[in-house]
Every structure is written in structure tokens, then in C-alpha cells.
């Protein structure tokens, strides 16, 4: 059945792995009578972890939408994997909701992952709340927990309820605004109530003036202002839960149903017209939706998940895809609840639905009824950080490889298969080593096996000083011969300048018609290098003298002579190797700072700055790419999976001796034929 937009709520449940998101989802479904019995992660029978890989690993790997009805409200929740290896899943899920619930375990406090998802949700303008899970665990320090929440999420993080105790002895959770509270919790409730009221009134100038002048506001005024305060981030509610004891989950559902925004009230996805101007789409306007998830199943085929942002769409109708500039006929829409899909007649604004057998739709695509002249902004997926070079294990797999890798990329944009333009290798890129491992195992299940190895480092060659070289090409074998002589001077250019060719020939020692051949001879040599077979860069080549023969000289001869003259000039100009230097940003719990610093030093890294926020430290460093090839695995090992990093190319810099000679010798051994050919 379809639902009125004002009766719909959408929420993404995010947080670190092990925070209890899947168990919380299962408990909510059970209490809402959406399922008849609670499954467990250990038994592999939960509503959201139904994939074979998830059951095997006992962890969520994909974002899984479910729904339930609570207090006459249709709540759609997306259970997102917590491991940083699969960050693309919560990123996509947050593009399909109005509210983000960040799960934090009461014992462990705020993780790097929870903090990053919280920040991302804030940048998207989404409503945020914090769900404290596992409050029945032992050894919880409530004061340290609250300090961690406020240090990492800000001072507006305020509990709306609290337990009678933390740990196995918890029996009840109290609402801070309840009137009939026992005497022994009234003082705490009043303190939290005042903190919440102080935060809420800040969202309304008239209200804060009245509160300041009179010292109080009515209950009606407070609850009228509450939704606005949540939407604007003046208050970030904290709600306590214990899934094992089924405590606080009903209150969480009440909060989502009554206090979080409907599709008509939340911040809509940004859509833009052809000029790039923003277009505001109303829930009751023409149909517009965005693809946020794609699943490619060998048995079912391709399933595309839509979030409807405006209007409605019916099964067995037509949709328009602006990217393709064409209309597609669709079959049944499907109501999605974990692995269960049921046919649906229509879907209205706010709903998350699935389509099957529409093969040309990609994640991020806009779909409309043809009456919306705008497309949604792309979903901001994080860039891949880990690379493996790959080749098919068997020749028979070559034909299947590219199509199967393309399917995996289609379902997961953070997995990128491509030919590396810098090295010529075919590589796969992903968020982490584990991310690539899981993806390759999925590929193996399709009977396509790959051989993997570390990728080549895209070194560069250049010169450290000016120099000169010359070469005479002369060949006579009966009939017309070949003759050309080229003299070149080389000068180093600043890093990143590339290549520059200068014609300084005077007196016609090389005829004008042969100068382009000289330039082409040099340019054709650059990609293959001189010292170790790496592309040559940051050099100015000056042709200043030469000789020719009236009969035997031709373009081919000058091209060949120029190539060899360039090689000779390089040898006389102190050739050196350059390596890529990466700007690296690392987020880690502060307690790991010493180990991280030591590890970076061992990688020839240089720390250029640090920022601390609560218990977390953001490290800014510069590290040579050759030292970063296994960094994802090492960071995970040092931080027990709590560290995250991002890296991008900053510049190229000289490889220090004697490392440069090691690289050169290694390359000669790996490519003896290519080197001999030079």
C-alpha cells in the first residue's frame, strides 16, 4: 500500500561495527510485530543480514532497508554496515533519508566511524540523534560516556531519557519529560529537562526572549518548538536502549514517529536544472526519485532501489531517465523489507521501493515522469584508498572478467576496476584490503578467479642538472640511405611543469621541415623513460644544432636521431627518479598516537599537523606512495580497526639514494626485454 508523505519517516541507522545496529533493528521489527520471532547475528537469521557473506562473517556488509508501522507512522529504517571497509553503504543510505541515528555502545563510547557518520549527516543537513546501545553491559562509566558524546558530537547532545542503572541491573528507562517519576530519579530528570529546554529555546528568538524574561515556557510551547530544534541541530537527542532486555526501543520508535521530520518537513535532496540552479521539489509535485542502491543477483538479475522524493509512480508505468535521455518501461514496484520483496501498486514521496529488470539504471541516477527539468546531485561516495593489480587466473576467464567487474562496480561505486593510465596495469581499487577481499570472493563465486599482486608505483624520471647530448644516425645498405644528426641540450623544469620543446636551430643546420620530426622523436621517448623505463617529465629539450644530407635525410631518420640524442643528453644531466608523495589524513583514537607516529616515521612519512577533537586525533602527514601500499592493513592492525585514512597525490619528489638504485635494479630484473630494447 502507498502512504501519505506526512505519515512516513525514513532513518539510516549508522555507527561502528559491533554497535548493535542489526540487533536493534531486529528488536524494533519484533516489537512492532513486523516479524514473529527475533533472529540473531550469531545464528545468521536476522531480517537484514540475509546475504550469504554476511551470515558467514557475522557482520553487515550492505545497507538493508526494512519497514514497520508504529503509532500510525510508516517507518523505513536502513541498517547500515559499521565497518569502515564498506563506507559506501551508509553514504548511499544517507542520500535516501531525512534522519540519521548514530549507534554508540554505552561501554565503548564514540568511535571514529560514529563520529565521521555524524559529521557527514550534518553536512547533508539531516536530522541526527544518538542511540546508546548495550546499556546492560558491564563496566560502563556514565560520566565518561557523556563526556565522550559531548566532546565528539558537541554540547547540544542531550539525553531525552535515562536508565535506572547502567549494566546488567538495568530494569527501566525514564523519559526526562515524564510527570510521574519516582522521587529517586526526579533530580536527574529535572537537570536533563532543563538542559534540553535550554537547547530547544535557542532555535526561536521570541521563545528564548520569553524564557529569559520569565524563566520558563509552557509545555505546549516547548513541544511545539522541539521539531524545529532537532531539524536545526540545536538539540541532538540521546536515547538509551538495551536490545537484549527490550528496553528503550519503544521509546526510540516513539521518538522517530513523533519528533523526526516527514518527507514534507526534512531537507530535500538537492536537484539542479540545466544551468546548475537549485530546483525545489515538493512531495506533492511531479514524480522524481533517485537511485541509491543497486543489487546484481545471478538468479534474480538486477534490482534497483529508489527513494521517491516527489510525486508518485505506479507499477507497470514508464519512467524518464535524464542521464540516458530516454523513457524506460517498468514492471512491478516492490515493497522492500530485508530480503522480502512484495509487489506494490504505487509509491509516493518518502517511500523506498525496488525495481527489477531495468538494466541501464546506475546508483545516483535521477528518474522522473518527464515533467521535472532537474537532476539530483550525485551521491558523494568516498574515493578508493587501496589498489591491487589483477589478471585472470585462467585464459578462459578473460572474456568474463570485464563484464563481471563492471557489475560489481555498478552495485558498489567505491569498488573501481580500471586500467591505470600511469602504469598500464589493470587494477582494482577499494576502500580497504578487506573490502577488496570480500569483492574478489564474490567474483570467485561467479567462477572468475584473479591473480593479484601489489600495483606498480608510478615513478617518474627527470634530470637534476643541465646537460647535452648528440647522436648521428647513418645507415647505408644499397640505394637511398638514412642520415640525420641531432644535438640537444636539456634543462630541468620545476616539479609538475611537464615537457617543453624549444627550437634554437640557426643557419639551417636542420631544415625546418625536419624540426617536427625531432620534437616527435623526443616526445615519443618520454613515456618509456631512459633510466628505468618510467615516464620522463619536468624537462626542457632544446635542439640547437644538427646535420642533414640532401638525399638520405628524412623524417624517420631525424625522429630516430632525436630519440637517441635525448637519451645521451639525459645520461649527461644527472638523471634521477621521482616518487609520488601523498597527502594523508588519518583519524585515530588519541591513545594510538605514539604507535601511529612511529609507524609513519618508519615509512619515511612526515607529520605536518594534528587536530584533536575529544578522544580522537586527526593527523595530517605526507608519505611516499611506495610506503603506503600496505597501510590499510597496518592501520587496522595498530588501531584494532578503529583508524581511518584518506590519501591523495600531493606532488612528486626525488627518491632518496640508495633507494633509487634499488628501484632501478628491480625494474631491470622485472622488464629485461624492455630494457634491452632501449
C-alpha positions, -999 to +999 in steps of 0.1 A: +000+000+000+010+036-005+014+061+023+008+098+027+042+117+029+032+132+063+028+097+077+063+085+065+096+086+083+130+075+070+160+068+091+195+054+084+210+035+114+248+040+113+277+036+136+307+013+141+307-024+136+296-042+167+274-013+179+243-035+178+225-019+149+213-051+134+201-065+167+184-032+175+166-033+141+156-069+148+141-059+182+122-030+167+107-052+140+097-077+166+081-052+189+062-037+160+050-072+151+067-069+117+084-103+123+071-131+145+105-140+162+138-123+167+168-137+149+204-132+160+236-122+142+252-153+156+226-176+141+226-157+108+188-154+107+181-117+111+159-097+087+187-075+074+218-097+074+205-123+049+234-123+024+255-155+025+287-135+030+270-116+059+259-148+076+294-163+072+312-133+085+285-125+112+286-088+102+266-065+079+282-058+045+254-040+028+228-014+037+195-032+041+161-014+042+132-026+064+100-010+075+074-012+102+043+007+114+045+024+147+019+049+162+002+051+128+035+061+112+052+042+084+089+040+095+115+029+070+149+022+085+181+013+067+205-010+087+240+001+076+273-018+079+296-003+105+330-014+092+349+014+076+357-010+047+321-007+035+316+030+040+299+034+006+268+017+020+260+043+048+269+070+023+243+058-001+217+052+027+221+088+040+212+100+005+178+083+009+166+095+043+157+125+064+171+113+097+203+096+108+205+076+140+241+071+152+246+040+173+272+042+201+278+014+226+275+026+261+306+008+272+330+019+244+318+055+237+323+073+204+342+055+177+360+071+147+333+057+125+304+070+145+320+105+146+326+105+108+290+094+100+277+121+124+297+147+107+286+135+072+250+136+082+254+172+095+269+183+062+239+169+044+216+188+067+200+156+080+184+154+114+206+135+138+201+116+170+224+093+191+212+058+201+231+044+231+231+007+227+240-022+251+234-002+283+231-035+301+268-042+295+292-044+325+318-017+334+300+013+319+312+047+332+282+071+326+302+102+332+330+092+308+303+082+283+286+116+284+319+134+282+328+113+251+295+121+235+297+159+240+334+160+232+328+144+198+293+154+189+291+188+206+274+204+236+239+201+221+240+163+226+214+159+254+197+127+267+159+126+264+158+095+286+180+077+311+181+043+327+176+035+364+211+019+362+238+011+338+249-026+335+232-059+339+209-044+367+191-020+344+153-025+346+137+007+334+143+038+313+127+071+323+116+099+300+131+132+312+097+150+304+076+124+322+055+138+351+050+107+373+087+100+381+099+083+413+115+105+438+149+090+435+152+100+398+134+134+398+166+154+404+184+139+375+153+142+352+149+179+361+186+186+353+183+169+320+149+185+313+164+220+319+194+212+296+170+201+269+148+231+273+178+255+272+188+239+239+154+239+224+145+276+231+177+287+213+161+279+179+134+306+183+143+342+191+108+350+206+109+319+227+143+325+240+134+361+250+103+348+269+124+321+285+150+346+296+125+371+309+100+347+326+124+318+335+100+292+320+079+283+290+048+262+287+049+225+279+030+232+248+055+259+236+084+235+243+069+206+223+059+229+195+095+242+192+110+207+197+109+195+160+125+228+148+152+225+174+160+189+162+160+199+125+183+229+131+207+209+153+201+230+184+195+197+202+208+163+193+188+138+213+203+108+230+182+078+236+192+047+257+185+012+246+191-024+255+180-048+228+187-078+249+162-066+276+139-048+250+144-016+269+142+018+253+134+005+219+097+015+221+108+050+232+131+052+202+103+043+179+081+068+196+107+095+191+112+086+154+074+086+148+066+118+166+097+140+165+117+133+133+107+150+101+084+136+074+094+139+037+074+172+036+095+186+065+130+174+061+158+187+040+152+175+004+179+162-019+193+190-040+181+189-076+195+212-103+184+224-137+205+225-168+221+258-157+231+243-123+205+263-104+188+245-075+152+233-080+129+228-050+108+196-054+076+194-034+064+160-022+031+165-040+047+177-072+056+157-103+074+123-098+111+124-091+133+098-075+169+089-071+186+055-074+206+049-041+213+012-043+217-015-069+219-053-063+230-076-091+220-112-084+229-140-107+195-156-103+171-126-099+190-102-121+194-065-114+174-049-086+174-011-084+164+007-052+147+041-055+139+068-029+109+088-041+114+125-034+083+140-050+051+128-066+042+092-071+049+064-095+028+033-104+038-002-112+038-011-149+042+025-159+070+045-176+099+065-162+122+090-178+160+088-171+176+122-178+212+107-180+201+084-208+176+110-222+151+082-228+120+066-213+120+031-198+091+009-192+090-006-157+073-037-143+061-041-107+074-019-080+084-038-049+079-031-012+112-039+005+116-055+039+150-070+042+151-100+018+113-099+014+101-081-017+063-077-023+046-062-053+034-027-047+008-008-068+022+027-063+049+045-044+046+081-031+070+107-018+092+094+010+090+057+001+119+034-006+110+009-033+127-015-057+125-021-094+137-052-113+149-057-148+158-021-157+193-027-166+205+008-176+200+025-142+230+033-121+235+045-085+229+082-083+206+083-113+176+106-113+143+091-126+112+112-133+079+112-151+094+135-177+079+167-162+108+175-139+136+195-156+162+188-130+185+161-118+197+152-082+233+159-072+255+128-073+259+108-041+293+118-026+310+084-024+344+084-007+374+077-030+391+043-031+423+041-010+437+006-017+448-007-050+456-042-063+469-052-097+449-081-112+449-105-141+427-135-148+440-168-134+429-187-165+427-176-201+391-187-202+382-161-176+395-132-197+362-127-216+341-128-185+364-106-164+355-071-175+317-076-176+317-092-141+339-064-126+316-039-142+286-055-124+304-053-091+312-016-097+276-010-106+265-023-072+293-006-053+308+026-067+336+025-041+349-005-060+367+007-091+382-016-118+402+003-144+434+004-165+459+025-146+470+052-171+502+057-153+515+021-153+493+004-179+483-023-154+447-034-149+439-026-113+410-028-088+406+000-062+386-001-030+382+013+005+404-013+022+421-046+018+391-063+034+367-045+010+387-059-020+389-093-004+351-096+000+346-083-035+370-108-050+353-136-032+320-126-047+337-126-081+351-161-074+316-174-067+308-164-103+336-188-114+360-159-123+393-161-104+420-135-104+457-134-096+465-103-076+498-086-067+508-051-055+505-025-081+534-008-098+543+025-083+540+053-110+575+066-106+588+094-129+622+102-143+637+136-147+671+154-145+688+172-117+711+194-138+715+208-173+734+186-199+738+180-236+739+151-260+741+143-296+735+114-320+742+107-356+721+082-374+736+068-406+726+038-424+737+027-459+725-006-474+724-001-511+702+025-527+690+055-507+705+056-472+694+072-439+711+102-423+704+126-395+724+143-368+708+160-338+723+180-309+702+186-278+705+205-246+684+196-216+674+218-187+654+208-156+620+224-151+600+229-119+581+199-105+548+195-123+559+216-153+559+186-177+578+189-210+588+218-231+605+217-266+625+246-279+637+251-315+670+270-313+685+259-346+701+287-366+717+287-400+695+258-413+717+231-399+685+211-396+660+221-423+627+235-410+606+206-423+625+181-400+621+201-368+586+185-361+602+150-365+629+160-339+602+170-315+582+138-321+613+117-316+618+132-281+581+132-272+578+095-282+607+087-259+593+104-228+566+078-219+592+050-219+619+068-199+656+064-201+669+053-167+644+027-156+615+027-180+593+052-162+578+083-179+601+113-182+589+147-171+599+182-160+624+188-187+631+213-214+647+199-246+664+224-268+675+214-303+703+238-313+724+221-340+724+192-364+734+180-398+715+166-428+720+151-462+703+163-493+693+128-504+695+105-474+678+126-447+641+121-440+616+125-411+622+089-398+660+095-396+656+127-376+630+112-353+653+083-345+684+105-341+664+128-318+654+099-296+689+087-292+703+123-287+677+127-259+690+095-242+726+107-244+717+141-230+698+125-201+729+105-192+749+137-191+723+156-170+723+137-137+691+116-142+670+110-110+638+092-101+607+109-087+582+092-065+546+102-057+542+119-023+507+115-008+488+139+014+474+116+041+447+123+067+444+098+095+416+097+121+425+076+152+417+074+189+442+096+207+456+066+226+472+052+194+491+084+186+525+071+197+523+040+176+509+058+146+537+084+147+563+057+149+548+038+120+547+069+099+584+076+106+593+041+095+575+048+062+596+080+056+565+100+064+564+135+078+537+147+102+527+182+092+498+188+116+474+174+142+439+183+154+423+169+184+385+166+189+375+148+221+391+114+223+401+114+186+431+129+167+433+138+131+468+135+118+480+153+086+510+138+071+529+134+038+541+099+029+557+085-002+533+062-021+557+032-022+554+032+016+516+033+016+508+001-003+500-019+028+489+009+050+453+000+052+461-034+067+487-020+091+465+008+103+437-017+110+462-038+130+476-009+151+442+005+159+421-027+162+401-015+132+393+019+147+415+040+124+406+055+091+426+073+065+423+092+032+451+099+008+455+118-024+485+128-046+503+160-033+533+161-056+563+142-069+597+143-052+631+128-056+636+092-045+665+094-020+696+073-027+703+045-023+666+036-027+666+050-063+692+024-073+671-004-057+641+007-077+661+008-109+676-026-104+642-041-095+627-027-127+656-040-148+650-075-134+612-074-140+615-060-176+647-073-190+634-074-226+620-039-225+652-026-210+674-044-236+652-029-263+663+006-253 
